[in-house]
Amino acid sequence: MIKRTIKIAAPLLPLLALALYVGVSGDFPLDDDWAYALSVKRLLAGGGFVIPDWASPSLVWHTAWGALFSLAGGFSHVTLRLSTLALAALFVLSMRLYRGEDSALPALAAALSPLFVPLSFTFMTDVPYLAWSMLALALYLAAWRADKAWLWLAGGAAAALACLVRQTGIFIPAGLLFFLWLKGRLGLRRALLAAALPAAAAAGHAFWFNFIHGSNWAHSAAVNAGTLSRLASPLRFALEFYLRSAAALMYLGLFTLPFALRALGGGARPGKKDILIAGLALLPLLALKGAMPYYPDIIRETGLGVPSLGFAYEQLYKASGLLGSPWFWAALTLAAFWALLFWTANRRAVAAAFSDDGVLLAGLAAAPQLAAAASFAVFFDRYLLAALPAAAMPAIEASLRLAPAPG
């Protein structure tokens, strides 16, 4: 029992080492988490739950989670940061549960992702949303295999919590229902057990926000009006949708690089046809956006972390060392592009990976989330963190199929 517990928890060690190295001290906000912290502070002061003007996520469970930690440790940005680190650990353990015994590398790769790590040290919604989403997927997959009512309900409860962090959590049960339909096992009982709670959470929040709380600036101006404005210009929308989707492929190439390296000895090498396919898909993006196809928020030419100064000042004063080197980001761009070339050359193994139920479920849950993110008025690289499981799962499965046999 002790050995098994240690084995399951082993991928948490890099996260713990990072927490000790980076530290969590400093009572100051990071990125936009000052807005989310205001919501927690007001709730603790007895002012009720209010979504600040700057915030567009549903935020209910995110605020409650931060308040629970603040009740134990006192309100501060340090306490809120610790609440997110706890959920970073939950994500790693949920991925462990999802993949089973072969999950050490994927959990480790996720824990060291250049989007996951910086966001784990903030009170942003990205890592909490990813954690509850991953837990929902793990419980849904367990329910699919055991077909037990309590597992379907537990998966639905975790998905409901994801919905109450971000509205896009509703795509998780939607992906599950489509998965069950494809498998010919979409019955009313399973659908109600798995989807009733997240559907109620999403509908209840939408009613409360629109008719009781009232819309705020971020939602009405930045999300609704901005998105409608983009949709009103089809050509502009199509170009931006392509640029965002192609950039997402480059980021996903970066996410899956460790698995491509694991399969290197047993996979096919990219040929001229593969280079042509990837080049036609991505060269317009690289020509228009430059070295790494930034939609900056976390990954930037000046190093990891949200911009706080102008680009020239960041180059001079941001203490990012190697992470601020143009050569580093050029090399990273080439590495991400090479990973995409590798998967293109081994596309049959990637396609075959979707015969695995876990791979297919993760993909069906993430695809509409990516499509929605690429359609919104604003787009940041951190939105792609929600696709980390969906990118990792087929890469894990394909790498296992392609990896050369030991010895």
C-alpha positions in Angstrom: 0.0 0.0 0.0 2.8 2.4 0.9 4.8 1.6 -2.2 1.7 2.1 -4.4 0.9 5.4 -2.8 4.5 6.6 -3.4 4.3 5.5 -7.0 1.1 7.3 -7.6 2.3 10.5 -5.9 5.8 10.4 -7.5 4.9 12.9 -10.3 4.1 15.5 -7.6 7.8 15.6 -6.6 8.8 18.0 -9.5 5.8 20.3 -8.5 6.9 20.3 -4.9 10.5 21.0 -5.9 9.4 23.9 -8.1 7.3 25.3 -5.3 10.3 25.2 -2.9 12.5 26.7 -5.5 10.2 29.5 -6.8 8.6 30.1 -3.4 5.1 31.4 -2.8 5.8 34.4 -0.6 5.0 37.9 -1.6 1.5 39.4 -0.9 1.0 40.8 -4.4 -1.3 39.8 -7.4 0.0 38.3 -10.6 -1.5 38.6 -14.1 -5.2 39.4 -13.7 -5.7 37.5 -10.5 -6.1 40.8 -8.6 -9.7 40.8 -10.0 -10.5 37.3 -8.8 -8.9 38.1 -5.4 -11.3 41.1 -5.0 -14.2 38.6 -5.4 -12.8 36.5 -2.5 -12.1 39.5 -0.3 -15.6 40.8 -0.7 -17.2 37.5 0.0 -15.1 37.1 3.2 -16.1 40.6 4.3 -19.8 39.7 4.1 -20.5 41.6 0.9 -21.8 38.6 -1.0 -20.5 37.1 -4.2 -19.9 39.6 -7.0 -18.1 39.1 -10.3 -15.7 42.1 -10.8 -16.0 44.1 -14.0 -12.7 42.8 -15.2 -13.6 39.1 -14.9 -15.5 37.1 -17.5 -15.3 33.5 -16.1 -18.3 32.2 -14.1 -16.0 32.3 -11.0 -18.4 30.9 -8.4 -16.4 27.8 -7.3 -13.1 29.6 -7.9 -14.1 32.3 -5.4 -15.5 29.7 -2.9 -12.3 27.7 -3.1 -10.1 30.7 -2.4 -12.4 31.7 0.5 -12.1 28.2 2.0 -8.3 28.5 2.0 -8.5 32.1 3.3 -10.7 31.0 6.2 -7.9 28.6 7.2 -4.9 30.7 6.5 -6.1 34.3 6.4 -6.8 36.3 3.2 -3.7 37.1 1.2 -2.3 36.6 -2.3 0.0 34.0 -0.8 -3.0 32.0 0.6 -4.7 32.2 -2.8 -1.5 31.1 -4.6 -1.4 28.0 -2.3 -5.0 27.2 -3.1 -4.0 27.0 -6.8 -1.0 24.9 -6.1 -3.2 22.4 -4.3 -5.3 22.2 -7.5 -2.1 21.8 -9.6 -1.4 18.7 -7.5 -5.0 17.5 -8.1 -4.5 17.8 -11.8 -1.4 15.8 -11.8 -3.0 13.1 -9.7 -6.1 13.1 -11.9 -4.0 12.6 -15.0 -2.3 9.7 -13.1 -5.8 8.2 -12.5 -6.8 8.7 -16.1 -3.8 7.0 -17.7 -3.0 4.4 -15.0 0.4 2.8 -14.7 1.9 4.4 -17.8 1.2 8.0 -16.7 4.4 8.9 -14.9 5.9 10.7 -18.0 2.7 12.5 -19.0 2.1 13.7 -15.5 5.7 14.9 -15.3 5.5 16.6 -18.7 2.3 18.4 -17.6 3.8 19.5 -14.4 6.7 21.1 -16.2 4.7 22.7 -19.1 5.7 26.3 -19.7 2.0 27.3 -19.4 1.1 25.1 -16.4 4.1 26.1 -14.2 3.7 29.9 -14.1 -0.1 29.7 -13.8 0.2 27.3 -10.9 1.7 30.2 -8.9 -1.2 32.6 -9.5 -4.9 32.8 -8.5 -5.9 32.7 -12.2 -8.7 30.4 -13.2 -6.6 28.4 -15.7 -5.1 25.7 -13.5 -8.1 25.3 -11.2 -10.3 24.8 -14.3 -7.9 22.3 -15.7 -7.8 20.4 -12.4 -11.6 20.0 -12.1 -11.9 19.2 -15.8 -9.2 16.5 -15.6 -10.9 15.1 -12.4 -14.3 15.0 -14.3 -12.7 13.2 -17.2 -11.0 10.7 -15.0 -14.2 9.9 -13.1 -16.2 9.7 -16.4 -13.7 7.3 -17.8 -13.9 5.2 -14.6 -17.7 5.3 -14.9 -17.5 4.2 -18.6 -15.4 1.1 -17.6 -17.4 0.2 -14.4 -20.8 1.7 -15.3 -21.6 2.5 -11.7 -24.1 5.2 -10.9 -22.0 6.9 -8.2 -19.1 7.3 -10.7 -21.3 8.9 -13.3 -22.6 11.3 -10.6 -19.1 12.0 -9.3 -17.9 12.8 -12.8 -20.9 15.1 -13.2 -20.2 16.8 -9.9 -16.6 17.5 -10.9 -17.8 18.8 -14.3 -20.3 21.1 -12.5 -17.5 22.5 -10.4 -15.5 23.1 -13.7 -18.6 25.0 -15.1 -18.6 27.1 -11.9 -15.0 28.1 -12.6 -15.4 28.7 -16.3 -18.5 28.5 -18.5 -16.7 26.3 -21.0 -16.8 23.4 -18.5 -20.2 22.5 -20.1 -18.3 21.1 -23.1 -16.9 18.3 -20.8 -20.3 16.5 -20.3 -21.2 17.4 -23.9 -18.1 15.6 -25.1 -18.9 12.7 -22.9 -22.5 12.4 -24.3 -21.1 12.5 -27.9 -18.6 9.8 -26.9 -21.4 7.6 -25.5 -23.4 8.1 -28.6 -20.5 7.1 -30.8 -20.1 3.9 -28.7 -23.8 3.1 -28.9 -24.3 3.4 -25.2 -26.1 6.7 -24.8 -29.0 5.8 -22.5 -31.3 8.2 -20.6 -30.1 7.0 -17.2 -26.4 7.5 -18.0 -27.1 10.9 -19.6 -29.0 12.1 -16.6 -26.5 10.8 -14.1 -23.5 12.3 -15.9 -24.9 15.6 -17.3 -27.7 16.7 -15.0 -25.5 18.4 -12.4 -23.2 20.3 -14.9 -26.3 21.3 -17.0 -28.0 22.6 -13.8 -24.9 24.5 -12.8 -24.4 26.1 -16.2 -28.1 27.1 -16.6 -28.4 28.3 -13.0 -25.3 30.5 -13.3 -26.5 31.9 -16.6 -29.9 32.8 -15.1 -28.3 34.3 -12.0 -25.7 36.3 -13.9 -28.0 37.8 -16.5 -31.1 38.4 -14.3 -30.0 38.8 -10.7 -26.3 39.8 -10.7 -26.3 41.6 -14.0 -23.8 41.6 -16.7 -20.4 43.3 -16.3 -18.0 45.2 -18.5 -15.8 42.2 -19.3 -18.7 40.0 -20.4 -20.8 42.6 -22.3 -18.0 44.6 -24.0 -15.0 42.3 -24.2 -16.7 39.0 -24.8 -20.2 39.5 -26.3 -19.8 42.7 -28.2 -16.2 41.9 -29.3 -17.1 38.4 -30.5 -20.2 39.6 -32.4 -18.1 42.3 -34.0 -15.6 39.7 -35.3 -18.3 37.4 -36.5 -19.8 40.3 -38.5 -16.7 40.3 -40.7 -16.4 36.7 -42.1 -13.1 37.2 -43.9 -11.4 38.8 -40.9 -12.9 36.1 -38.6 -11.7 33.3 -40.9 -8.1 34.7 -41.0 -7.9 35.2 -37.2 -9.5 31.8 -36.6 -6.8 30.2 -38.8 -4.0 32.1 -37.1 -5.2 31.1 -33.7 -5.8 27.5 -34.7 -2.4 27.2 -36.3 -0.7 28.8 -33.3 -2.5 26.3 -31.1 -0.9 23.5 -33.2 2.5 25.0 -32.4 1.8 25.2 -28.7 0.4 21.6 -28.8 3.6 20.6 -30.6 5.5 22.0 -27.6 3.3 20.2 -25.2 3.8 16.8 -26.9 7.6 17.2 -27.5 8.6 14.9 -24.6 6.4 12.1 -26.1 7.8 12.6 -29.6 11.3 12.2 -28.1 10.3 9.0 -26.3 9.1 7.5 -29.6 12.0 8.8 -31.7 13.8 5.5 -32.1 10.7 3.6 -33.3 8.9 6.2 -35.3 9.1 7.2 -39.0 11.3 10.1 -39.8 9.6 13.1 -41.5 9.9 13.1 -45.2 9.3 15.6 -48.0 5.6 15.0 -48.0 5.3 15.5 -44.3 7.3 18.8 -44.5 5.0 19.9 -47.3 1.8 19.1 -45.3 3.1 20.8 -42.1 4.6 23.7 -44.1 1.4 24.5 -46.0 -0.5 24.5 -42.7 1.9 26.6 -40.6 4.1 28.7 -42.8 1.5 31.5 -43.3 1.3 31.7 -39.5 5.0 31.9 -39.0 5.3 34.5 -41.8 2.6 36.7 -40.2 3.4 36.2 -36.5 7.2 35.6 -36.4 9.3 33.1 -34.5 7.1 31.7 -31.8 3.5 32.4 -32.8 2.7 34.4 -29.7 -0.7 35.3 -28.4 1.1 36.5 -25.4 0.2 36.3 -21.8 2.5 33.7 -20.3 5.0 32.7 -23.1 6.7 35.8 -24.4 9.9 36.7 -26.2 11.1 38.4 -23.0 10.6 35.2 -20.9 7.8 33.5 -19.1 5.3 35.7 -17.3 2.6 38.2 -18.0 3.8 41.6 -19.5 4.0 44.4 -17.0 6.1 46.8 -19.0 6.5 47.8 -22.6 8.5 45.3 -24.7 11.7 47.4 -24.8 11.6 47.9 -21.0 11.0 44.1 -20.5 14.1 43.4 -22.6 16.2 45.6 -20.4 14.8 44.9 -16.9 13.0 41.5 -16.9 15.3 39.1 -15.1 14.6 36.1 -17.3 18.1 35.1 -18.3 18.0 32.3 -20.9 14.2 32.6 -21.1 14.5 36.1 -22.5 17.0 35.1 -25.2 15.7 35.3 -28.8 17.8 32.3 -29.6 16.0 30.3 -26.9 12.6 31.1 -28.4 13.8 30.4 -31.9 15.1 27.0 -30.8 11.8 26.3 -29.0 9.8 27.2 -32.1 11.9 24.8 -34.2 11.5 22.1 -31.5 7.7 22.6 -31.5 7.6 22.5 -35.3 9.8 19.4 -35.4 7.3 17.7 -33.0 4.5 18.5 -35.3 6.5 17.1 -38.3 7.2 13.9 -36.3 3.5 13.4 -35.6 2.6 14.2 -39.2 5.1 11.5 -40.3 3.5 9.1 -37.8 -0.1 10.2 -38.4 -1.3 6.6 -38.6 -0.1 5.9 -35.1 -1.7 9.1 -33.9 -5.0 8.1 -35.6 -4.8 4.6 -34.2 -4.3 6.1 -30.7 -7.9 7.4 -30.9 -9.1 3.8 -30.7 -8.3 4.1 -27.0 -11.3 5.2 -25.1 -9.4 7.6 -22.9 -7.8 9.3 -25.9 -11.1 9.7 -27.7 -13.0 11.1 -24.7 -10.3 13.7 -23.9 -10.3 14.8 -27.6 -14.1 15.1 -27.8 -14.2 17.2 -24.6 -11.4 19.5 -25.7 -12.2 20.1 -29.3 -15.2 22.4 -28.7 -13.3 24.3 -26.0 -10.5 25.0 -28.5 -13.0 26.1 -31.2 -14.8 28.4 -28.7 -11.5 29.9 -27.5 -10.4 30.6 -31.2 -13.8 32.3 -31.8 -13.8 34.7 -28.8 -13.0 38.4 -29.1 -9.8 38.0 -27.1 -7.3 35.1 -27.2 -4.4 34.4 -24.9 -2.0 31.5 -24.9 -3.1 30.4 -21.5 -6.5 29.5 -23.0 -4.7 26.5 -24.6 -3.9 25.0 -21.3 -7.3 23.4 -21.3 -6.2 21.4 -24.3 -3.2 19.9 -22.5 -4.8 16.6 -21.7 -6.3 16.3 -25.2 -2.9 16.9 -26.8 -1.0 14.7 -24.4 -3.3 11.6 -24.6 -2.9 10.7 -28.3 0.8 11.6 -28.1 1.2 9.3 -25.0 -0.7 6.4 -26.7 1.1 6.9 -30.1 4.5 7.1 -28.3 3.8 3.8 -26.5 3.0 2.2 -29.9 6.1 3.6 -31.6 8.7 3.5 -28.9 11.4 0.8 -29.6 11.3 -2.3 -27.4 13.8 -2.2 -24.5 17.1 -3.9 -25.4 
